Every structure is written in C-alpha cells, then in structure tokens.
Amino acid sequence: MRNCMEQRCGKAIIMNLYTKYHCLIEKNSPRFNGVGSNGLSIKEIVVTPANYEYLLNRVGALWGWTNRPKYLLEKNALYSRVCDESSRFFLLKKGENLIGYCLATNSSESVAVNFDNLIEIENFGFFPEYTGKGYGGVILNMVFDYLFEEYEHVYLTSRSTNHPKVINFYKRNGMKIIHKDVLPDDLVKDFDYFETVKKSAA
C-alpha cells in the first residue's frame, strides 16, 4: 500500500492508497478445470436485508467491507440492490455447512459499460474458517456456469487491501485485469465517518 500527503486543518497527514482492480471473464474464456466438487455446491436464494448484513459481516469484517463510506452512507441503496429481481444471491456450501456467499448484480462501474450483457459479482467470499481450504476455484466456477447461462461477461472489482492472494486467484480462474485505479484508502475511523456524514447532509 502506498502513501501520499494531504493537508487537513493546516496539518500534513499521510493517506494510504490502494489499488482497485477491474477484472473480467468472457463466456468462452479458458478457465479452471477442477477435479470433482468434493461436496461443494451453490444454492440460489432470495435473501432479506437482515440475512445479507449478517453474511456480509461474517465474510467481510476482516477486510473492512462494512467500514467504508460507500457501505455506511448507502446502506439502503445497497439493500435495494440485494432485493432487486435482477440480482442473484448464492449460498456457498460444503455438504450441509454454509461456508460463504456470492452476490451478483447489475454493475454501476464506468469500466463495465464498455461490455454488453454483463453482470457484476459484487461480493464473493468465504467465512474466515473456510478460507485457504482449496474451495474457491470450484465454487467460483459453479457461479460462472450459472451466470453464463444468461450473461456473456462476468465482471468484478477487488482491491489490494483484500486477501493478498485474491487477484492471482481470479487470474488463475480465467479472469483478466482490464483496468487499475490507485485510490485513497476509504476505510475510515469514527471521526472521519461522522465528518463525512455531516458534509454529505450539508
């Protein structure tokens, strides 16, 4: 993670920067060829906002997903997307055990508009106790198979502050990095968050 200087209240402070990766896979792209499902499966469900918030925290708390202004300031909009009939929500399972989830939605990213018939994987992840078990490639490709029944392109964004191996994981499974942004860190402390809320309400 890189640093840059910013002036705030007459004082120079150090801001962290992160890289945002825009990843894409096309329907007929070569991708992971796993050996059997090993009891892994996905199940599409209709999720409630309360269930989504529970799963989001279980998967994303370690990486600060719920500490970002986009989440804190746009909760209702996010929940509307979860409940939108065009969104797809999958439970990730091993046998009868719930091990994570995946949310796929229409994309609002400017990079995504360059591609027709596209859906974005907004969230994909496992509960901490199930990461690093070798489940990811098999389950991600189950999600791809399902989404490619209707879409030609599957897109997602990730960041350098997520799991350090996640970008190589997506590349191993057929995704290509089509764009990168270097952006200021948006993980905020309580003071910064409330200052942001006051400014947005002004």
NUZANU-168638 format. One line per 4 residues: number of its first residue (from 1); their letters; for each residue x, y, z of C-alpha. Coordinates in Angstrom, 2 decimals. Layout:
N
NUM> a> X:Y:Z; ...
end
This chain:
202
1> mrnc> 0.00:0.00:0.00; 1.40:3.38:-0.98; 1.18:6.69:0.87; 0.51:10.26:-0.16
5> meqr> 0.33:13.57:1.70; -2.88:15.54:2.26; -3.47:18.86:4.01; -6.22:18.80:6.65
9> cgka> -6.81:21.57:9.20; -3.47:23.10:8.26; -1.57:19.90:9.05; 0.04:17.47:6.65
13> iimn> -1.20:13.93:7.17; -0.28:10.69:5.47; -3.02:8.98:3.47; -2.83:5.35:2.46
17> lytk> -3.53:4.40:-1.13; -4.84:1.14:-2.51; -5.10:-0.36:-5.98; -8.55:-1.19:-7.31
21> yhcl> -8.51:-3.99:-9.86; -11.24:-4.34:-12.50; -11.48:-7.99:-13.58; -13.49:-9.62:-16.39
25> iekn> -14.15:-13.05:-17.80; -15.98:-13.82:-21.06; -18.31:-16.73:-21.52; -15.96:-18.80:-23.67
29> sprf> -12.72:-17.94:-21.86; -10.44:-20.81:-20.78; -10.76:-21.30:-17.05; -10.21:-23.55:-14.07
33> ngvg> -10.82:-27.26:-14.68; -11.29:-28.66:-11.19; -11.49:-32.32:-10.27; -14.92:-33.03:-8.82
37> sngl> -16.95:-30.87:-6.49; -15.81:-32.58:-3.25; -19.23:-31.94:-1.70; -19.18:-28.25:-2.66
41> sike> -22.31:-26.61:-4.03; -24.08:-23.30:-4.53; -27.72:-22.58:-3.84; -29.54:-19.53:-5.15
45> ivvt> -31.89:-17.96:-2.63; -33.94:-14.81:-2.12; -32.14:-13.03:0.73; -33.50:-10.50:3.20
49> pany> -31.51:-7.36:4.12; -31.02:-8.69:7.66; -29.63:-12.01:6.41; -27.43:-10.19:3.93
53> eyll> -25.99:-7.93:6.63; -25.17:-10.97:8.77; -23.40:-12.73:5.89; -21.63:-9.54:4.79
57> nrvg> -20.18:-9.11:8.27; -19.21:-12.79:8.55; -17.28:-12.68:5.28; -16.08:-9.08:5.04
61> alwg> -15.38:-7.89:8.59; -11.75:-9.00:8.41; -11.22:-6.87:5.28; -13.19:-3.82:6.45
65> wtnr> -16.02:-4.16:3.92; -18.55:-2.63:6.31; -16.26:0.23:7.40; -16.29:2.02:4.06
69> pkyl> -18.29:5.20:3.44; -19.96:3.57:0.42; -21.47:0.99:2.76; -22.09:3.31:5.72
73> lekn> -23.74:6.06:3.68; -25.57:3.91:1.12; -26.93:1.02:3.18; -30.49:1.42:1.95
77> alys> -29.40:1.62:-1.68; -27.26:-1.48:-1.20; -30.14:-3.42:0.33; -32.37:-2.34:-2.57
81> rvcd> -29.84:-3.89:-4.94; -29.84:-7.10:-2.93; -33.63:-7.30:-3.24; -33.71:-6.30:-6.92
85> essr> -35.19:-9.06:-9.09; -32.20:-8.87:-11.46; -29.74:-9.64:-8.65; -28.57:-13.18:-7.92
89> ffll> -27.67:-14.34:-4.42; -25.94:-17.65:-3.78; -25.15:-19.51:-0.61; -21.83:-21.35:-0.83
93> kkge> -21.94:-24.75:0.85; -19.84:-27.78:1.67; -22.23:-30.60:2.37; -24.81:-29.09:4.71
97> nlig> -22.41:-26.44:6.04; -22.76:-22.83:4.95; -19.26:-21.56:4.14; -19.81:-18.20:2.37
101> ycla> -21.90:-16.34:-0.17; -21.89:-14.59:-3.53; -23.94:-11.59:-4.68; -24.15:-10.76:-8.40
105> tnss> -25.87:-7.57:-9.56; -26.15:-5.09:-12.41; -22.96:-3.03:-12.44; -22.72:0.72:-11.84
109> esva> -18.98:0.82:-12.59; -17.95:3.04:-15.52; -15.49:0.40:-16.79; -18.30:-2.15:-17.06
113> vnfd> -20.39:-0.10:-19.51; -17.92:-0.99:-22.28; -19.26:-4.56:-22.33; -22.65:-5.85:-23.41
117> nlie> -24.71:-8.40:-21.50; -22.66:-8.14:-18.30; -23.28:-8.90:-14.63; -21.02:-7.92:-11.74
121> ienf> -20.05:-10.12:-8.82; -20.45:-7.56:-6.06; -19.36:-9.88:-3.22; -17.73:-13.30:-3.25
125> gffp> -16.15:-14.75:-0.17; -15.90:-17.40:2.49; -16.20:-17.30:6.25; -12.68:-16.97:7.74
129> eytg> -12.59:-20.56:8.98; -13.16:-21.83:5.42; -10.58:-19.74:3.57; -7.41:-21.39:2.29
133> kgyg> -9.09:-24.80:2.01; -8.99:-25.03:-1.79; -12.73:-24.48:-2.21; -12.60:-21.16:-4.06
137> gvil> -11.86:-22.21:-7.64; -14.50:-24.96:-7.71; -17.24:-22.77:-6.27; -16.35:-19.67:-8.30
141> nmvf> -16.66:-21.71:-11.47; -20.03:-23.03:-10.34; -21.10:-19.38:-10.07; -19.63:-18.66:-13.52
145> dylf> -21.52:-21.62:-15.02; -24.77:-20.34:-13.60; -24.25:-16.72:-14.67; -23.07:-17.66:-18.18
149> eeye> -26.45:-19.25:-18.82; -27.76:-15.68:-19.13; -24.76:-13.36:-19.49; -21.77:-13.06:-21.82
153> hvyl> -19.48:-11.24:-19.38; -18.87:-11.55:-15.64; -17.09:-8.63:-14.03; -15.84:-7.81:-10.54
157> tsrs> -13.60:-5.38:-8.74; -11.19:-6.16:-5.94; -8.53:-4.26:-4.08; -5.03:-4.62:-2.78
161> tnhp> -6.36:-4.37:0.81; -8.37:-7.59:0.41; -6.83:-11.04:0.81; -3.27:-10.79:-0.59
165> kvin> -3.75:-13.78:-2.90; -7.17:-12.83:-4.29; -6.05:-11.21:-7.56; -3.89:-14.18:-8.54
169> fykr> -6.83:-16.41:-7.59; -9.13:-14.62:-10.03; -6.46:-14.72:-12.76; -5.95:-18.48:-12.26
173> ngmk> -9.67:-18.91:-12.79; -9.75:-17.17:-16.16; -10.35:-13.54:-15.25; -8.29:-10.77:-16.83
177> iihk> -7.40:-7.43:-15.26; -8.84:-4.88:-17.68; -8.15:-1.72:-15.66; -6.47:-0.49:-12.46
181> dvlp> -7.10:2.58:-10.32; -4.93:3.88:-7.48; -7.26:5.48:-4.93; -7.16:6.94:-1.41
185> ddlv> -7.93:4.44:1.33; -11.63:4.58:2.17; -11.52:2.71:5.47; -12.50:5.45:7.89
189> kdfd> -12.39:5.91:11.64; -15.49:7.07:13.53; -14.42:10.74:13.49; -13.85:10.73:9.73
193> yfet> -17.14:8.90:9.17; -19.24:11.40:11.10; -17.45:14.29:9.39; -18.31:12.66:6.05
197> vkks> -21.97:12.28:7.10; -22.19:15.95:8.12; -20.67:17.09:4.81; -22.99:14.87:2.77
201> aa> -26.04:16.24:4.62; -25.00:19.90:4.14
end
